[in-house]
Amino acid sequence: MIGATLAFRPILDPAPIGPTGWWLLLIPMALGVAMAYKAVRANNPRAWVSQVLVMTIQIVVGITLAAFAAHVMVEWVAPALAGP
């Protein structure tokens, strides 16, 4: 029973990478999602690698643009709507 209490709990105890390096996990996460999705949806197994790379890039760019849009909304648009 002692071993079960010392186990790594990824939801309750996130990886100790600090407040500045968390965004580095975006690329492996996007790659894993793309690999799993394209393993089921790819029509041609020979094109799987290129499809995975394209989808990984799409995910990373999409999340980056969404983060930039959220930053613009919070830092510039919301204060402008609040008034002086």
C-alpha positions in Angstrom: 0.0 0.0 0.0 2.9 2.3 0.6 4.0 2.1 -3.1 0.6 3.3 -4.3 0.9 6.5 -2.2 4.3 7.3 -3.7 3.2 7.0 -7.3 3.3 9.8 -9.8 -0.1 11.4 -10.2 0.0 13.5 -13.4 -3.3 15.3 -12.8 -2.8 16.0 -9.1 1.0 16.6 -9.3 1.9 18.2 -12.6 5.5 17.9 -14.0 7.8 20.2 -12.1 9.1 22.2 -15.1 8.5 25.7 -13.6 6.4 28.6 -14.7 8.5 29.5 -17.7 8.9 26.2 -19.5 5.4 24.8 -19.6 4.9 25.9 -23.2 7.7 23.5 -24.4 5.2 20.6 -23.8 3.0 21.9 -26.6 5.0 20.2 -29.3 5.1 16.7 -27.8 1.4 17.0 -27.0 0.5 18.1 -30.5 2.7 15.3 -32.0 1.0 12.7 -29.8 -2.5 13.9 -30.7 -1.6 14.0 -34.4 -0.1 10.5 -34.3 -3.2 9.0 -32.6 -5.7 10.8 -34.8 -3.9 10.1 -38.1 -3.4 6.4 -37.1 -7.1 6.1 -37.3 -8.0 8.5 -40.1 -5.1 8.2 -42.6 -6.1 6.6 -45.9 -2.6 5.7 -47.0 -0.1 4.3 -44.5 2.8 5.7 -46.6 1.5 9.3 -46.2 1.1 8.9 -42.5 4.3 10.6 -41.5 3.8 13.6 -43.6 0.2 13.9 -42.5 1.2 13.7 -38.9 3.9 16.5 -39.3 1.4 18.8 -41.1 -1.2 18.3 -38.4 1.3 18.9 -35.7 2.3 22.2 -37.3 -1.3 23.1 -37.6 -2.0 22.4 -34.0 1.0 24.4 -32.8 0.2 27.4 -35.0 -3.5 27.3 -34.0 -2.8 27.2 -30.3 -0.1 30.0 -30.7 -2.6 32.2 -32.6 -5.3 31.5 -30.0 -2.9 32.5 -27.2 -2.0 35.7 -29.0 -5.6 36.5 -29.6 -6.3 35.9 -25.9 -3.4 38.2 -25.0 -4.7 41.0 -27.2 -8.2 40.7 -25.7 -6.9 40.8 -22.1 -4.2 43.4 -22.5 -5.6 45.8 -25.0 -9.3 45.3 -25.8 -10.7 44.7 -22.2 -8.9 47.8 -20.8 -10.1 49.9 -23.7 -13.7 48.8 -23.1 -13.4 49.5 -19.4 -12.8 53.2 -20.1 -10.7 55.7 -18.3 
